[in-house]
Amino acid sequence: MSSVPRKTVLRNGRILDPSQEMDVVGSVVIEDAQIVDMGPDADTSDAMEVYDCSGLWICPGLVDMHTHLREPGEEHRETIKSGTQAAAAGGFTNICCMPNTSPPLDNPVLIDFILDKSSAPDAGGVFVAPVGALTVGQSGKQVSDLAALKRAGIVAASDEGAPVQDSSVMMRAMETCLQLDVPIMVHCDDLSLSAHGAMNDGAVSAMLGLAGIPRSAEEIMVMRNCLLALNTGCRIHILRVSTWGAVEMVRQAKYLGAPVTCEVCPHHFCLTENAVGEFDPNYKTTPPLRTPVDVDIVLQALNDGTIDCIASDHSPYAPHEVDVPFEEAPFGMAGLESAVGATLTYVTHAGILSPLETVRKLSTTPATILRLEAGTLRPGGTPVAQVTVIDPNVEWTFDVHRTFSRGKNSAFHGQSFRGKAVVTFCGSEIYRDPFFNDGRCTLQLA
């Protein structure tokens, strides 16, 4: 990690800033950790450091709405330090940490702990936005003191990891969050249907002899939460949609005027249930990997805007926790450092989204949903410069043994991608990838 001199120029890059509907070739000027100028006619004189970004994208710092940092209580899986370093390496300058830690993030003291530790000098240098536990102890019974949590600094409340099953509790939570103007990030899963399953319920699970998780477990809760949002007016964000039915319910809820947004994770548009055939625990996710039809509909929904953004659902586990039989393995995969590569490979280069729309899904829209000071290159639009430089064409192979995250559980290990975040700025340069020095992009000192 290194600091940026007084004036730095990112030159000759393709500037992609959805907040300004900007797609031009030009420069971004960073002075004293702030963006002071940008565009084709930016004043690049007197720069002390110049990055030649020819052929690269210069984007607002990426925003991940769905990250599990595991600390406090589960540091054998991930720490705030390792997780934020992984975020910087993945191109993210803002991440939202989920509340299902041990203990859960249900009181202001724990929120203070997250904010203090993530801003420490030895952390990864990215902004961490805590998400508070929706219910006390994530028990699904008593709504947390959300007013106190908001004063402490949460940007949303969530039942992630322990979805509220009681609809009356969820309605009370929505009524409270409406008054506080706090969005709820909802984990949609009917546990009475999914509790004993290990993968998507269907022909593949039957062939493998594994207990299935029916798609209705997700869809029932998507429908319930959308109806409650329509009834109460509370803003909700649906975490990781995975089925075509869930997509259609979100589409109808938006049509009816419900304040609903949603996300999809890369593994749900890259992979299908067929990948489970080797009983590899790295393919065990929640919701489970679905069918090719689901993947097709999810990609269409990304294209037409029904799905608002892309999130990693970074869920790291210690190696010994994953090195077990498939049925006994935990759900989830580490995803911060593979999200950009997977998205560009399977979405952008496949023609599903334009480069500008790709950046919108990964940066500007997540920032808008959670009202973060992020997702823009506009001078003065963020507290400090937040910039990600992406090489859209570099071909590379993801290797879990060369990642910052403590979690090595990834279905993408050994997979080739096209596209990678190569430099991340958050006030100063906090990460530079080795690909950045391979001759494609040069650093010039004045």
N, C-alpha and C positions, 0 to 999 in steps of 0.2 A: 504494500500500500504506500502511495506517495502523495505529496501535496502538489497543487498546481501553482506555478509562479503567478505573478500579479496579473498578467494578461495572456490568455490562451485563445487560439483560433482553431476551430474545426473547419477546414477549408475544402471547397469543391465537392461537398457531399450532396446527396439527394435529401433535402429537408422534407420530412413528412410530419406535419403537425395538424392533426385533425381539429384541434381547438380553434385553428385559424383557417381550416380547409386549405391548407398550404401543401403543395407538392411541387417544389422547385429545386433547382440546383443552386447552391449558394454556400454561405458560411455562417457559423454561429460563433459569437465572440463572448468569452467568459472573462470577466475582470473582477478581481477580489471576490471570487466564489459566486458571482451573479452573472446571469445572462444580460448583457448590455446592448447587444445588437444581433440581428440575424436577418438572413435573406440574401438575394443575389447582389445587393449593393451594400452589404455590411462593411463597415470601416475596419479593415484588418491591419492597419498600419501599427507600427510600434509593438507588434506582438513579440513576446518573449519565448513563446512556445507555439509551434504550428503543427497540427496533425493534418496530413494530406489524406482526405477521405474520399478521393475519387473512386467512384463505383460503389460506395458504401451509403447506407442510410443514416441520417442524423435524426433521431426521434426524441420526443419527450421521454424521460425516464419511465420505465415500465412499472406497472402497478399490479401486484398480485393480491387479489381479494381473499385468498384462501390458503393460508400457510399454517402448518403445525410446527411450532418451535419447541414444544415438549417441556420447556422449562417454565416453572419450577416442577420438580418431582420426578422427571423422566429423562434426566441428563444422559443416561446411557444410550438414549435414542438420538437426541439432538440437544444442542444448547443454543442459547440466544446468539452467542458468538459464532458458532459454526453455521447456524441457520442464516444469519445475516451475511456472512461471507459467501455462502452458497447463493443467496439472493443477488449479491453484487456480481458474482460470476455469471449468473443467468441473465443479467441485464436489468434487474429490478432495483429501483431506488425507493420504492414504497412497498411494504408488505403488511397484510392484516393477519395478526396471529390469533388463532382460534382459542377458545376458553377451556377446552377439555384437557387441562393440565392436571397435576396432582399436588395440591388441591386445585379445583377449578377456579377460574378468574371471576369470583363472585363478590369480591370486596375491594374497596379502593386501595388498600395496602398492597395487594397483589398487582394492581394496575400501576401503581407507583414503581414497584419492583421492575416490571417489564420496561417501563419508559426509562428508568435510570440505567438499567443494565444494557439496554440496546443503544444508548447514547454514550456508553463508555468508550474511551479511546481505542481499546483493543477489539471492539466489535467490528462488524463489517462495514459500518459507515452509512447504512441505509436507514430510512425512517421506518419505524415500526408502529403501526396503529393497532392498539389492543381492541379486541372484541370481547365484551363482557358476557358472562354466563347469564342466560335468560332466567333460569330458576336457581334457587339456593342449592348449592351442591350439585347442580344439574340433576336434581331428583325428579323434576317434572311436576312438582307439587306446589311450591310457593315461589311466586315471582320475586326475583332479586330486587334489592334496593337500587333500581336502575338510575334514579336521580343522582344518588351518590356516585355511582359508577360513571355517569356522564360527566359530573364535575371533575372526576379523577382523570378523564381523558379517553373514554371508550368512543369509538366511532360507530358502533353497532352492537346489538345483542344477538346471541345465538344459542341454540340448543345443540350445536354440532357435537356429534359423538354420543348424544343421549337425547334423541328426538322426543319432544313432549307428545305423549299419546292422548292425554285428556284434553278434549276440545274446549272445555270450559276454562281450563288453565291457559290454554293458548289464546283464547279470546280476551281474558283479563290482561295477559301480557301485551297483546296488541293494543288494547285500550290505553294501557300505561305508556307504551312506546309512542302512541299517537300524540299524547299530551306532551311528552318530552321531545318529540320530533327526533326519535331515534329509530333507525330502520332495524328490522329483524332479518337475520340471515338464517333461513330455515333449512334444516336437514329433514328431507321428506322420506320417511320410512315407517311403515306400519309393522312394528316389531312382532305382532301376533302372527304375521304372515312370513316374515323374513328370519325370525330368530334362529332357526336351526339350519339355514341354508349356507352354501359355500360358493355358489356360482349361479349364473342365470338359469332359471327353470326352463327346460326345453329338451329338445332331442339330444343335444350334446351332453347335458347333465345326466340324462337317462342312460346314454351310452357309456359314460364314465362311471356311473354308479355313485354320483355325488348328489347330495340333497340340494334342491334348487331354491332360488329366491325368485318368486313370481314378480313380473313387472308391475302387477297391481299393488304390491307393497309400496312402491314409489308413487304410482299414479294416484292412489287413494289419498295420500297425504298431500300431494301437489294440489289436487282438487280441493281438499278441505282448507288448506292454507290460502289458496286463491279466493275461495268464497268468504273466508273470514276477513281477508284484506279488503275485499269488495264491500263487506258489511261494515267494517270499522273505519276504513280509510287509512289504515296503518300501512306504511311502506314496507314491503317485504322483498327480499332477494333470495331466490331459490338456488340452493347450492347444487351444483353438478347434475343437471338433468341428463338422463341417459336413454330414455325410451321415446319412441315416436308418439306414444300416448301422452306423456308428460309435456312434450313440445306442443301438441295440439291444445292441451288444457291451458298452457301459458298463453298461447296465441288467442284463445277465446277470452281468457281473463283480461288481457290487454284490450281486446275489442270492446269488452263491457265497461272498461274504464277503471279496472282495479289497478292500484299502484304497485305493479309487480315487475320485477326484473329477474333475470336468471343468467346462469353461467354454464359453461361446459368445460370439461377438463380434457387435455390432449389425449389421454388414453381412451377416452370414450369416442373420439373420432378417428383414432389411429388403429385400434385393435378391436377384435370381436371375441366372442366366447370360444371360437375355435382354437384360440391360442392356449387355452387351458389343457389341451390334449395331452401334454407331457406332465401334467400335475405339478407345474412349476409354481410355487407360492408367490413368486413375483407378479403373477397375473391375477392375484386375488385382490379385488378392490370392492369398495362399496360406494355407490351401487356397483353391481358386478358388470363385467364386460358383457355387452349385449350382442344382438344379431347384426348381420350386414345391412338389413333393412333399417334398423335403428340408426346405424352409422350414416346411411344415406340421408335419412330425414334430418338428423342432427346437422349435417353439413349444409343441407338446404336451408335450415333455420338460421344458421350462421349467416348465410348469404342474404336472406330476406330480412334479417334484423330481429326475428323473434327471439333468438339467443343474443343477449346484449354483450357478453364479454367472455373471455377465455381466462381461466384460473388454473393454477397448478395442482391444487389439493395436495401440496407437498406433505406427505405422511411418512416420515422416516422411522425405521425400526432398526434395532441392533441386529447384527448378523445372526446371532444365536436364536433370535425370536422367529426368524424367517426360515432357518434351516431345520424345518420340521415337516411332517406330512401335511399335504395341502389342507385337509380339513381342520388341522390344528393351528394353522398359520393365521396371523392377524390380517385385517383388511387394510390395503393402502400401499402406495408406492411413493418414494422420493421423487420430486418432479421439478424443483426450481431450476436446475441446471440443464434440463432437457426440454423445457417448455417451448422456448423460442425455436429450437431446431425442429421439433415435432410439428409446431404450427406452420412454419414456413414450408416444410417439406410436404405436409399433407393437406394444407389449406391454401397457402399463397401460391406456391408453384403449381398447384393443381388447378388454379384458376377459380377457386371458390370465393376468395376475397382478394381485392386489390391490395397493393402495399399500404395505401393510406387507410383502408378499412381494417387491415390487419393490425396496424398500430392503434387504431381506434379501439379495437376489442381488447388490446393488451395494455392500454395506458389511459386514454382520455375518458372512455366510458366508465371504467372502474372508479376513476377519480371523481367523476361527476356523480355517480350513484352514492358514494360515501362522503361527498363534499370535502375531498382532500385537496390541499394546496399542491396539486401535482397534475400531470397529464398535459402540460403545455410548455412550449418553448417561448412564449410571449415574454419579453423582458419585464421583470418585476412580477411575473405571474406566479412564481413559487418563492418560498423563503430563501432558498439557495438554488444554484443551477442544478437541474436534474435532467441529464442527457444520457441517452444510450446510443451508441454507434453499433450498427448491425452490418455485417457482411452477408448479403442475401444469397451469395453464390458459393461461398466456401464449402467444400465437402469435408466432413469430419465424421469420426466414429465416437459415439458416446461410450465412455469407460467409467464405470462406477468407482473404480480404484483410483481415479484421478479427479475426484470431486472433493469439494470442501465439506459437504454434508457428512455427518456421521452415519446417516442411513444409506446403506448400499442396496436397498431393495428397489430395483427398477426393472421393469419389463423391457426397457430400451437398451440395456447393457449390450454392447457389441453391435448396435444398429447404426447404420450410416444415415446422416442427415445432410441436408443442403440448407445452410443458413445458420448464423450464430451471432450472438452478441459478443463484440470484441473489445469494447471499451465502455465503462460505466462511470459517469460523473455524478456525484451527489455533493455539490459544493466544490469538491475537488475530485481528481481522478482517484477512484477507489478500487478499480480493477482494470487490468489490461491483459488480454488474452495473448498467448504466444502467436496465434494466427495473425495478430496485428503487426508482427515484426517479420512477416515472411516475404516482404517485398511488395505486397499489394497496397500497403499503407505505410507511409514513412513519417517519422518524427523529425522535425527540423528545429534546431535551437537557433535563436537569433544571435 
